[in-house]
Amino acid sequence: MRPYTDSVVVTKTVRAVVPFVLTFGLFTLLHGTSSVGGGFQGGVILGAAVVTVAFGFGLDQTWRVLDKALLTALAASGVLVFGAVAYAGLAVGGSFLRLDAFPVPKSTVYATELVEVGIGATVAGVVVVLFFELAGGTDGTNGNEGAEGTDGEGGDRR
């Protein structure tokens, strides 16, 4: 089956640009404690890379390739990582959210980076899922076709 392609230029450009966008997203995500950036900004950039792929290769094809269990895990990971880091201070004899209690040099920096990665994963997962939900690419339909409560023209049938 031939992939959805509107333009060879668009697909080639997406293939060329997305690896750089992913690299920049990871850089932004991992350098939040020492420079501008962090989990939210990096997560949005990583999610935008997936959205760019969907624009270049089609919603349905991109949605079929994505692992739905991974997207769910990403969306929940931020809360889980934050809880783990917060309670880990108790496990090493400190108090709740005591990041300098770990017996590691620069433990506050590493713990903060871990939380930032969790936030970035959550934001990226939510951006991707929300995009596909709003675009109508998660159920095999295009946009509002066959959606309840609409007349297919964007207006409400009620």
N, C-alpha and C positions, 0 to 999 in steps of 0.2 A: 504494500500500500504506500503510495507516494505521500509524503508529508504535505501539510498545508503550506503553500508558499504563494504569497501575493507578488513578491518581488525577490529576485535573486540578490539584489543589492541589500535589501533589508535583512535577509537571512544571513548573508555573509558578514554584514556589519554586526549583527547580534552575536554571531559566533566569535568575531574578533574582539568585541568590546566587553562582553560579559566576564571573561576571566579577569580583566583588569578591574572591573567594578567589584567583583568578589574579593579580590586582593585588597582593594581600598576599603571595603567594608570590614574585612578582618583587621586591617591596620587601625581603622577608627575604633573598632570594638576593643582591641587589646591595648590601646594607648590612652584610655580614658583617665587613668590615674596620673599620667605625667604630661598630658597635653590636651588640646581640645578634642572632644569625642567622648566615647563611652558606649555603654550597652544599648541605649535607646537609639542613638544615631547610627551605630554600626548595624544594629538589627534592621533598621529601616533601609539602609543601603543594601544589605544582603537580600531582604525581601524584594526590593525594587529590581534586583538582578533577575529574580525568578519571574517577576511581572514583565520585564523586558523580553525574556525568553517566550513568554506566553503571547506577547504582541508579535514577535517575529515568526513563531511557528504554529500559532493557533491555540485557543483556549483548551479545547477538548484533548488535543494531543498532549499538551503539557500536563493537564490534570491527570491523564492516564499514566504518565511516567512518574509522577510524584507519589511517594509512599505516604498514605493517609495516616498510618500509625505513627510514623516519624513526625508528621506535622502536629499530631495530637501531643506527642511527647515533648516536642519543642515548645508548644504553647504552655505546657504545665511545668516545664523545667525551671523557669525563673523562680517560682515560688518554692520549689523543692530545693534548689541550690541555696537560696537565701536562708531557708530554714536549716539546712544542713550546716552552713557556715555559722549561723547564729548559735545553734545548739552545740557545735563542736567546741566552742569556748568552754562550755560546761564540762565536756568530756576530758579536757586537759587540765582541769582544776581551776579554771577562771570563772567568769560569770557570763551570763547571756550577752551575746554580741561583743564580747571582749576579744578583739582581734589580735591584740598584742600578747595574749596568753600562750600562743603556740610557740613551741621551742624551735623556731625557724627564724633565721635573719630576715628582716623586712616582712614579717608575717602579715602586717596590716596591708601592705601593698598586694601581696599574693592573694589574700582573702578577698580584698576589694576587687581584684581582677577576676576572681572566680565568680563573684556575684555579678560583675559586669557581663561575663560570658553568659550566665544564666538569663539575665535581662535581655541580652541581644538575641539569644535563641528564642525566647518568648515573643519578642517583638517581631522577629523575622517570621516565625510560624503564624502569628496572628495576622500580619500584613498579607501573607500569601493566601491564607484561608479566606480572609475578608475580601480580597480582590476577586477570588474565584466565586465566592458566594454572590457578590454584587454584580459580577459580570455574567453570572448564569452558567459558568463552565463546569460546575460540579455535578450536574444531573443529566448531562448529555444534550441539553437544549441550548439554543442561542438566545441570550437575553431574556425577554419576557414571553417567548413563544410557549404557549401551554401553561403559563403560570396562572395560578388562581388569583382572582381579584383584579386582573388587568385585561384589557381588550386587545393587547398586542401592539397598540399604538402608544403605549406609555401612559394612557389615561386610565382612570379607575372605572370598573363596570358597575360599581354599587350605586 
